[in-house]
Amino acid sequence: MDSRAMYNAASHLKSSVTWDNDWIHFGTGDEIKFDLIKNVIKDHLNESELLLIHLRTNSGQFSQRVIIETITPILGRENFQLWTVLMDKVIQFKKIGVLNLGQKK
């Protein structure tokens, strides 16, 4: 799936996601809690390949083992989402340093 198709699919599916009520603070700048993020990704998305939905032109599929280094430049700076390849679970990251877990209804 190309970047635009991934972005459009995620935008369409977002309305069918049930979100947890609690936001998790992961920090911004030099205070980002990378261990927390790694554990949340591993526990919630638990797949070897993940979809990074960022912008129409730079969304893509990445291995879970490189996802942290892939998202590090935008953590706490931009809004983006990580989805499973089946697009049934998602983590929404906000530029204010919080994340939220969701899964398709």
Secondary structure as GFF3:
##gff-version 3
##sequence-region A 1 105
A	DSSP	alpha_helix	3	13	.	.	.	ID=ss1
A	DSSP	three_ten_helix	14	16	.	.	.	ID=ss2
A	DSSP	beta_strand	17	19	.	.	.	ID=ss3
A	DSSP	beta_strand	24	25	.	.	.	ID=ss4
A	DSSP	three_ten_helix	29	31	.	.	.	ID=ss5
A	DSSP	alpha_helix	34	45	.	.	.	ID=ss6
A	DSSP	beta_strand	49	53	.	.	.	ID=ss7
A	DSSP	beta_strand	60	63	.	.	.	ID=ss8
A	DSSP	alpha_helix	64	71	.	.	.	ID=ss9
A	DSSP	beta_strand	80	84	.	.	.	ID=ss10
A	DSSP	beta_strand	89	94	.	.	.	ID=ss11
A	DSSP	beta_strand	98	104	.	.	.	ID=ss12
###
